[in-house]
């Protein structure tokens, strides 16, 4: 049997310490190929590049491990890597290790997780890793240990189709971590405030600031796991349907009629001459 | 009772014909305020602006309707609009009308839907509208009719907390539409290929191309509804947890042990001197 083929991506860019730690963490598990952004892409969500062409450039940053830097987003790296770099469908895609948490609602803003989700859409078992440490000199070694362990578990046991994993690792030494918990995404949110400033030309501008607030007191969430020194492992999928809301709407929206155009009052405010 | 406060956003930019149709569609339902990107933001997914400040500029593009153009992404427009433009929490956020479909998996790449989701995270009932027509001179009048109808239904009946709606409208005349269907997101995907070209300097570059393939034969999906001349209405939420996968992993991943660091083989390939 040939060695597993492992695609490594991230959103902090190919020179970030987190991807170096991840490449090392999985390099004993198979043939590793890196396709990562040529510049940091944090907060890019699931952005893809539609109106501009992409560039791909070979890099020797990881020695004898094949690596390419890509001019696009994390999701672009996966799409382009699978189509133009890899000689076959990879057995695993690992993304990260992100420098900072992607737990709870952070997943929807996360380039790290969008790369992993893009891979899962291609049918590739995939996982994103994030270290809950924003320090400039964050130590990725504990996160790398768990990345290796979880990557080997996925290669051994697989994942259900279209499922991927969102793994967050608490900061600190390995011996302080109690283990891993399989969790759901906590119902937490950012409470934003913009810091309003005035530039030298007298014009206002705004910096995003905010605090992360967890209103979810469940003990089965990623936030609970992380606060209690566990590695959180949230299985994720791309079906955003709120299935429980379908009966609510069918019951409330006067669905005796299927809302045909004839039943709908016509617009009479044609102020813009549509 | 005061008039409902309605925030209008989009991803095609404040000058796009779709947002003009949407402003008109909801202008008889309440006090309308527009905060929209100053340039097109298609395919931006749930990107937010972290490392740059944002600008906000008053616009008179919609006459006496209050409007601002924002230098950021669709999600930024909602965050900044709620914090700095609106005098109170809006009663409804409408996003669009997008020029092109956001059905099925397109939702994860969609700036239109990320703006609506951002609003729902703030606790605002919200909905994104998209017209399934890519023609340069697409006619938004049928979509506007349904946008008005659905916005008024949400104002009347509300939505469960953190639920939002992904509404797609088939192209064509209103009389050809059979009505509305409340649906789930179809399990469809893009099969991508990159078009490889060589620039005048001899370097390769890549354009994203691809075709949309629906492998989902359910008659309860948005793709089925659209193919059968119905407006599709998919209730959406931000919980990406694949709840059905939690028992799979707990059963398969040798969880007699909680995977403490002591149980995990240490990494011995310290090739990068982490």
Interface residues (C-beta under 8 A of the other chain):
Chain A: X20 X21 X23 X24 X25 X27 X28 X40 X42 X43 X44 X45 X46 X47 X48 X49 X50 X51 X53 X54 X55 X56 X62 X63 X75 X76 X79 X80 X83 X84 X105 X107 X108 X109 X114 X117 X121 X140 X141 X142 X144 X145 X146 X148 X149 X153 X157 X159 X160 X162 X163 X166 X174 X175 X177 X178 X179 X180 X181 X182 X183 X184 X185 X187 X189 X190 X192 X193 X194 X196 X197 X203 X204 X205 X206 X207 X208 X230 X231 X233 X234 X235 X236 X237 X238 X239 X240 X241 X242 X243 X244 X245 X246 X248 X249 X250 X252 X253 X254 X255 X257 X258 X259 X260 X261 X262 X264 X265 X266 X267 X268 X269 X270 X271 X272 X274
Chain B: X20 X21 X23 X24 X25 X27 X28 X40 X42 X43 X44 X45 X46 X47 X48 X49 X50 X51 X53 X54 X55 X56 X63 X75 X76 X79 X80 X83 X84 X105 X107 X108 X109 X114 X117 X121 X140 X141 X142 X144 X145 X146 X148 X149 X153 X157 X159 X160 X162 X163 X166 X174 X175 X177 X178 X179 X180 X181 X182 X183 X184 X185 X187 X189 X190 X192 X193 X194 X196 X197 X203 X204 X205 X206 X207 X208 X230 X231 X233 X234 X235 X236 X237 X238 X239 X240 X241 X242 X243 X244 X245 X246 X248 X249 X250 X252 X253 X254 X255 X257 X258 X259 X260 X261 X262 X264 X265 X266 X267 X268 X269 X270 X271 X272 X274
